[in-house]
Amino acid sequence: MTTAYDFEARTLDGKPVQLKQYTGRALLIVNTASKCGFTPQYAGLEEVYKRFADRGLVVLGFPCNQFGEQEPGSATEIGAFCEKNYGVSFPMFEKVDVNGDQAHPLYRWLKDEAPGLLGSKGIKWNFTKFLIDRTGQVKSRYAPQTKPEDLAGDIEKVL
């Protein structure tokens, strides 16, 4: 059986990370963008991360430029923006595609495990969120407009 821990991603500075390093921890995986109407959700993601990190939650941010080219910056620019404007301390990864032939393997798996509205396998916009339980399985998928702080009850259940 495949789990979220079976994938690899690269950090903003290009270092490979085996997600198995998060085995036994709950994950909130989010495709992000710096120039999106939902960008202020970075603050909520950081709040959720700080609130639940000591209990086993890790937020993983994956910048994506597929929606209205709202993440045009370089890895350095993305990192600086997130830290300066929102104090982001959770792990951020290099820019990825979440849809199409070049979609990151993690996102292909996430969409298969938790299709969107009416069974759609596509990601509709930035800040789509996936909650992963401590066994590495997708528990829930959330629309971009769902605020991170509104996930507290569901996060509690997987912790």
PyRosetta script that sets phi, psi and omega in degrees:
from pyrosetta import init, pose_from_sequence

init()
pose = pose_from_sequence("MTTAYDFEARTLDGKPVQLKQYTGRALLIVNTASKCGFTPQYAGLEEVYKRFADRGLVVLGFPCNQFGEQEPGSATEIGAFCEKNYGVSFPMFEKVDVNGDQAHPLYRWLKDEAPGLLGSKGIKWNFTKFLIDRTGQVKSRYAPQTKPEDLAGDIEKVL")
pose.set_psi(1, 136.8)
pose.set_omega(1, 178.6)
pose.set_phi(2, -85.5)
pose.set_psi(2, 143.2)
pose.set_omega(2, 175.0)
pose.set_phi(3, -131.0)
pose.set_psi(3, 170.3)
pose.set_omega(3, 177.2)
pose.set_phi(4, -61.5)
pose.set_psi(4, -25.6)
pose.set_omega(4, -178.1)
pose.set_phi(5, -74.5)
pose.set_psi(5, -7.6)
pose.set_omega(5, -177.4)
pose.set_phi(6, -85.1)
pose.set_psi(6, -0.4)
pose.set_omega(6, -173.6)
pose.set_phi(7, -106.0)
pose.set_psi(7, 165.3)
pose.set_omega(7, 176.0)
pose.set_phi(8, -124.0)
pose.set_psi(8, 147.0)
pose.set_omega(8, 174.6)
pose.set_phi(9, -142.0)
pose.set_psi(9, 166.9)
pose.set_omega(9, 178.5)
pose.set_phi(10, -111.9)
pose.set_psi(10, 136.6)
pose.set_omega(10, 177.9)
pose.set_phi(11, -68.2)
pose.set_psi(11, 171.1)
pose.set_omega(11, 178.4)
pose.set_phi(12, -57.5)
pose.set_psi(12, -28.4)
pose.set_omega(12, 178.1)
pose.set_phi(13, -92.7)
pose.set_psi(13, 14.1)
pose.set_omega(13, 171.2)
pose.set_phi(14, 85.7)
pose.set_psi(14, 4.9)
pose.set_omega(14, -179.4)
pose.set_phi(15, -81.3)
pose.set_psi(15, 133.1)
pose.set_omega(15, 177.9)
pose.set_phi(16, -71.3)
pose.set_psi(16, 140.2)
pose.set_omega(16, 178.4)
pose.set_phi(17, -128.3)
pose.set_psi(17, 123.9)
pose.set_omega(17, 172.5)
pose.set_phi(18, -81.6)
pose.set_psi(18, 120.7)
pose.set_omega(18, -178.6)
pose.set_phi(19, -65.9)
pose.set_psi(19, -11.2)
pose.set_omega(19, 176.5)
pose.set_phi(20, -62.8)
pose.set_psi(20, -16.5)
pose.set_omega(20, 175.9)
pose.set_phi(21, -64.6)
pose.set_psi(21, -15.2)
pose.set_omega(21, 178.6)
pose.set_phi(22, -99.2)
pose.set_psi(22, 8.4)
pose.set_omega(22, -179.3)
pose.set_phi(23, -50.8)
pose.set_psi(23, 132.5)
pose.set_omega(23, 179.7)
pose.set_phi(24, 87.0)
pose.set_psi(24, -3.0)
pose.set_omega(24, 178.0)
pose.set_phi(25, -108.4)
pose.set_psi(25, 150.4)
pose.set_omega(25, 173.6)
pose.set_phi(26, -81.2)
pose.set_psi(26, 147.7)
pose.set_omega(26, -178.5)
pose.set_phi(27, -125.4)
pose.set_psi(27, 144.3)
pose.set_omega(27, 168.1)
pose.set_phi(28, -119.6)
pose.set_psi(28, 108.7)
pose.set_omega(28, -175.3)
pose.set_phi(29, -102.2)
pose.set_psi(29, 128.6)
pose.set_omega(29, -172.6)
pose.set_phi(30, -137.7)
pose.set_psi(30, 133.9)
pose.set_omega(30, 170.5)
pose.set_phi(31, -89.0)
pose.set_psi(31, 127.6)
pose.set_omega(31, -169.8)
pose.set_phi(32, -117.7)
pose.set_psi(32, 168.6)
pose.set_omega(32, 174.9)
pose.set_phi(33, -158.3)
pose.set_psi(33, 146.3)
pose.set_omega(33, -175.5)
pose.set_phi(34, -87.7)
pose.set_psi(34, -15.8)
pose.set_omega(34, -175.7)
pose.set_phi(35, -124.8)
pose.set_psi(35, 45.5)
pose.set_omega(35, -174.8)
pose.set_phi(36, -118.3)
pose.set_psi(36, 153.8)
pose.set_omega(36, 175.5)
pose.set_phi(37, -60.4)
pose.set_psi(37, -23.4)
pose.set_omega(37, 179.4)
pose.set_phi(38, -93.4)
pose.set_psi(38, 1.0)
pose.set_omega(38, -177.7)
pose.set_phi(39, -52.8)
pose.set_psi(39, -36.2)
pose.set_omega(39, 177.7)
pose.set_phi(40, -58.2)
pose.set_psi(40, -13.2)
pose.set_omega(40, 176.0)
pose.set_phi(41, -64.7)
pose.set_psi(41, -15.4)
pose.set_omega(41, 173.6)
pose.set_phi(42, -53.5)
pose.set_psi(42, -40.2)
pose.set_omega(42, -179.6)
pose.set_phi(43, -62.9)
pose.set_psi(43, -43.7)
pose.set_omega(43, 178.4)
pose.set_phi(44, -66.7)
pose.set_psi(44, -37.6)
pose.set_omega(44, 177.2)
pose.set_phi(45, -63.8)
pose.set_psi(45, -42.0)
pose.set_omega(45, 178.7)
pose.set_phi(46, -65.7)
pose.set_psi(46, -39.6)
pose.set_omega(46, 178.3)
pose.set_phi(47, -62.0)
pose.set_psi(47, -46.4)
pose.set_omega(47, 178.7)
pose.set_phi(48, -62.7)
pose.set_psi(48, -43.0)
pose.set_omega(48, 179.3)
pose.set_phi(49, -59.2)
pose.set_psi(49, -50.1)
pose.set_omega(49, -179.1)
pose.set_phi(50, -64.3)
pose.set_psi(50, -37.9)
pose.set_omega(50, -177.8)
pose.set_phi(51, -66.6)
pose.set_psi(51, -38.8)
pose.set_omega(51, -171.8)
pose.set_phi(52, -112.2)
pose.set_psi(52, -2.7)
pose.set_omega(52, -175.9)
pose.set_phi(53, -58.6)
pose.set_psi(53, -42.7)
pose.set_omega(53, -177.4)
pose.set_phi(54, -70.5)
pose.set_psi(54, -10.6)
pose.set_omega(54, 177.3)
pose.set_phi(55, -102.5)
pose.set_psi(55, 0.2)
pose.set_omega(55, 173.1)
pose.set_phi(56, 114.0)
pose.set_psi(56, 14.5)
pose.set_omega(56, 177.7)
pose.set_phi(57, -99.3)
pose.set_psi(57, 137.6)
pose.set_omega(57, 171.6)
pose.set_phi(58, -125.4)
pose.set_psi(58, 129.3)
pose.set_omega(58, 173.1)
pose.set_phi(59, -92.6)
pose.set_psi(59, 133.2)
pose.set_omega(59, 178.2)
pose.set_phi(60, -120.7)
pose.set_psi(60, 118.7)
pose.set_omega(60, -179.0)
pose.set_phi(61, -101.4)
pose.set_psi(61, 131.3)
pose.set_omega(61, 179.5)
pose.set_phi(62, -122.2)
pose.set_psi(62, 97.4)
pose.set_omega(62, 177.7)
pose.set_phi(63, -58.3)
pose.set_psi(63, 144.6)
pose.set_omega(63, -178.0)
pose.set_phi(64, -144.8)
pose.set_psi(64, 135.6)
pose.set_omega(64, -178.6)
pose.set_phi(65, -109.4)
pose.set_psi(65, 18.9)
pose.set_omega(65, -175.1)
pose.set_phi(66, -82.9)
pose.set_psi(66, -10.6)
pose.set_omega(66, -174.7)
pose.set_phi(67, -116.1)
pose.set_psi(67, 100.7)
pose.set_omega(67, 178.1)
pose.set_phi(68, 63.9)
pose.set_psi(68, 21.0)
pose.set_omega(68, -179.1)
pose.set_phi(69, 48.4)
pose.set_psi(69, 46.7)
pose.set_omega(69, -175.6)
pose.set_phi(70, -90.5)
pose.set_psi(70, 6.2)
pose.set_omega(70, 174.0)
pose.set_phi(71, -135.6)
pose.set_psi(71, 67.1)
pose.set_omega(71, -175.4)
pose.set_phi(72, -81.0)
pose.set_psi(72, -13.9)
pose.set_omega(72, -171.5)
pose.set_phi(73, -71.3)
pose.set_psi(73, 166.1)
pose.set_omega(73, 174.1)
pose.set_phi(74, -76.2)
pose.set_psi(74, 169.9)
pose.set_omega(74, 178.1)
pose.set_phi(75, -58.1)
pose.set_psi(75, -41.9)
pose.set_omega(75, 179.3)
pose.set_phi(76, -63.0)
pose.set_psi(76, -44.1)
pose.set_omega(76, 179.7)
pose.set_phi(77, -64.5)
pose.set_psi(77, -41.3)
pose.set_omega(77, 179.6)
pose.set_phi(78, -62.1)
pose.set_psi(78, -48.3)
pose.set_omega(78, 179.8)
pose.set_phi(79, -60.2)
pose.set_psi(79, -45.5)
pose.set_omega(79, 179.9)
pose.set_phi(80, -63.8)
pose.set_psi(80, -42.3)
pose.set_omega(80, 179.5)
pose.set_phi(81, -60.6)
pose.set_psi(81, -48.4)
pose.set_omega(81, -177.0)
pose.set_phi(82, -63.2)
pose.set_psi(82, -42.4)
pose.set_omega(82, -178.6)
pose.set_phi(83, -71.2)
pose.set_psi(83, -46.9)
pose.set_omega(83, -176.6)
pose.set_phi(84, -66.3)
pose.set_psi(84, -45.7)
pose.set_omega(84, -172.3)
pose.set_phi(85, -88.1)
pose.set_psi(85, -27.3)
pose.set_omega(85, -174.2)
pose.set_phi(86, -132.2)
pose.set_psi(86, 1.1)
pose.set_omega(86, 178.9)
pose.set_phi(87, 61.6)
pose.set_psi(87, 31.1)
pose.set_omega(87, -175.8)
pose.set_phi(88, -60.8)
pose.set_psi(88, 124.1)
pose.set_omega(88, 177.3)
pose.set_phi(89, -119.5)
pose.set_psi(89, -7.1)
pose.set_omega(89, 177.9)
pose.set_phi(90, -77.1)
pose.set_psi(90, 159.3)
pose.set_omega(90, -177.4)
pose.set_phi(91, -62.1)
pose.set_psi(91, 130.8)
pose.set_omega(91, 174.7)
pose.set_phi(92, -116.5)
pose.set_psi(92, 139.1)
pose.set_omega(92, -176.5)
pose.set_phi(93, -111.9)
pose.set_psi(93, 170.0)
pose.set_omega(93, -178.9)
pose.set_phi(94, -66.3)
pose.set_psi(94, 159.0)
pose.set_omega(94, -179.0)
pose.set_phi(95, -58.8)
pose.set_psi(95, 134.4)
pose.set_omega(95, -178.9)
pose.set_phi(96, -133.0)
pose.set_psi(96, 161.6)
pose.set_omega(96, 166.2)
pose.set_phi(97, -89.8)
pose.set_psi(97, 141.8)
pose.set_omega(97, 177.7)
pose.set_phi(98, -109.7)
pose.set_psi(98, -13.6)
pose.set_omega(98, 177.7)
pose.set_phi(99, -127.4)
pose.set_psi(99, 161.7)
pose.set_omega(99, 173.4)
pose.set_phi(100, 85.5)
pose.set_psi(100, -176.3)
pose.set_omega(100, -175.7)
pose.set_phi(101, -63.0)
pose.set_psi(101, -26.9)
pose.set_omega(101, -177.6)
pose.set_phi(102, -97.8)
pose.set_psi(102, 11.5)
pose.set_omega(102, -179.5)
pose.set_phi(103, -58.2)
pose.set_psi(103, 139.6)
pose.set_omega(103, 177.5)
pose.set_phi(104, -59.3)
pose.set_psi(104, 140.3)
pose.set_omega(104, -179.3)
pose.set_phi(105, -54.4)
pose.set_psi(105, -35.6)
pose.set_omega(105, 177.3)
pose.set_phi(106, -60.1)
pose.set_psi(106, -43.4)
pose.set_omega(106, -179.1)
pose.set_phi(107, -71.5)
pose.set_psi(107, -32.4)
pose.set_omega(107, 174.8)
pose.set_phi(108, -62.0)
pose.set_psi(108, -43.4)
pose.set_omega(108, 179.3)
pose.set_phi(109, -66.1)
pose.set_psi(109, -46.3)
pose.set_omega(109, -179.7)
pose.set_phi(110, -56.4)
pose.set_psi(110, -45.1)
pose.set_omega(110, -178.5)
pose.set_phi(111, -66.9)
pose.set_psi(111, -34.8)
pose.set_omega(111, 175.9)
pose.set_phi(112, -67.2)
pose.set_psi(112, -40.0)
pose.set_omega(112, -177.1)
pose.set_phi(113, -74.1)
pose.set_psi(113, -32.0)
pose.set_omega(113, -176.9)
pose.set_phi(114, -140.6)
pose.set_psi(114, 78.6)
pose.set_omega(114, 177.9)
pose.set_phi(115, -60.1)
pose.set_psi(115, 155.7)
pose.set_omega(115, 179.6)
pose.set_phi(116, -81.4)
pose.set_psi(116, -159.7)
pose.set_omega(116, -178.6)
pose.set_phi(117, -53.3)
pose.set_psi(117, 132.8)
pose.set_omega(117, 178.7)
pose.set_phi(118, 58.2)
pose.set_psi(118, 29.2)
pose.set_omega(118, 176.5)
pose.set_phi(119, 79.1)
pose.set_psi(119, 8.0)
pose.set_omega(119, 179.4)
pose.set_phi(120, -63.3)
pose.set_psi(120, 135.0)
pose.set_omega(120, 179.1)
pose.set_phi(121, -94.6)
pose.set_psi(121, -3.3)
pose.set_omega(121, -180.0)
pose.set_phi(122, -83.9)
pose.set_psi(122, 155.8)
pose.set_omega(122, 170.4)
pose.set_phi(123, -89.4)
pose.set_psi(123, 129.8)
pose.set_omega(123, -174.6)
pose.set_phi(124, -83.3)
pose.set_psi(124, -32.4)
pose.set_omega(124, -175.8)
pose.set_phi(125, -165.0)
pose.set_psi(125, 175.5)
pose.set_omega(125, 176.0)
pose.set_phi(126, -61.7)
pose.set_psi(126, 152.3)
pose.set_omega(126, 176.9)
pose.set_phi(127, 70.0)
pose.set_psi(127, 28.5)
pose.set_omega(127, 165.6)
pose.set_phi(128, -73.9)
pose.set_psi(128, 136.4)
pose.set_omega(128, -172.8)
pose.set_phi(129, -121.1)
pose.set_psi(129, 143.4)
pose.set_omega(129, 176.2)
pose.set_phi(130, -126.1)
pose.set_psi(130, 126.1)
pose.set_omega(130, 176.6)
pose.set_phi(131, -98.6)
pose.set_psi(131, 125.5)
pose.set_omega(131, -177.5)
pose.set_phi(132, -112.1)
pose.set_psi(132, 132.9)
pose.set_omega(132, -179.9)
pose.set_phi(133, -81.4)
pose.set_psi(133, -179.7)
pose.set_omega(133, -175.4)
pose.set_phi(134, -69.5)
pose.set_psi(134, -8.5)
pose.set_omega(134, 175.4)
pose.set_phi(135, -96.6)
pose.set_psi(135, 0.3)
pose.set_omega(135, 179.0)
pose.set_phi(136, 88.6)
pose.set_psi(136, 10.1)
pose.set_omega(136, -179.2)
pose.set_phi(137, -97.4)
pose.set_psi(137, 146.2)
pose.set_omega(137, 177.5)
pose.set_phi(138, -70.1)
pose.set_psi(138, 126.1)
pose.set_omega(138, 177.6)
pose.set_phi(139, -99.6)
pose.set_psi(139, -39.1)
pose.set_omega(139, -176.6)
pose.set_phi(140, -153.6)
pose.set_psi(140, 153.3)
pose.set_omega(140, 173.1)
pose.set_phi(141, -121.3)
pose.set_psi(141, 138.4)
pose.set_omega(141, -176.7)
pose.set_phi(142, -126.3)
pose.set_psi(142, 142.6)
pose.set_omega(142, 179.2)
pose.set_phi(143, -69.3)
pose.set_psi(143, 158.3)
pose.set_omega(143, -179.9)
pose.set_phi(144, -54.8)
pose.set_psi(144, -36.5)
pose.set_omega(144, -176.9)
pose.set_phi(145, -74.5)
pose.set_psi(145, -10.7)
pose.set_omega(145, 177.2)
pose.set_phi(146, -72.7)
pose.set_psi(146, 119.9)
pose.set_omega(146, -177.3)
pose.set_phi(147, -74.8)
pose.set_psi(147, 140.5)
pose.set_omega(147, -179.4)
pose.set_phi(148, -53.9)
pose.set_psi(148, -39.6)
pose.set_omega(148, -178.4)
pose.set_phi(149, -65.5)
pose.set_psi(149, -20.8)
pose.set_omega(149, 177.6)
pose.set_phi(150, -77.6)
pose.set_psi(150, -4.9)
pose.set_omega(150, -179.6)
pose.set_phi(151, -92.4)
pose.set_psi(151, -1.9)
pose.set_omega(151, -173.4)
pose.set_phi(152, -52.2)
pose.set_psi(152, -44.3)
pose.set_omega(152, -179.3)
pose.set_phi(153, -62.8)
pose.set_psi(153, -43.3)
pose.set_omega(153, 178.1)
pose.set_phi(154, -67.6)
pose.set_psi(154, -37.5)
pose.set_omega(154, 177.5)
pose.set_phi(155, -62.8)
pose.set_psi(155, -43.7)
pose.set_omega(155, 178.0)
pose.set_phi(156, -54.8)
pose.set_psi(156, -40.5)
pose.set_omega(156, -177.1)
pose.set_phi(157, -65.7)
pose.set_psi(157, -33.8)
pose.set_omega(157, -178.9)
pose.set_phi(158, -87.6)
pose.set_psi(158, -10.1)
pose.set_omega(158, 178.4)
pose.set_phi(159, -90.2)
pose.dump_pdb("model.pdb")
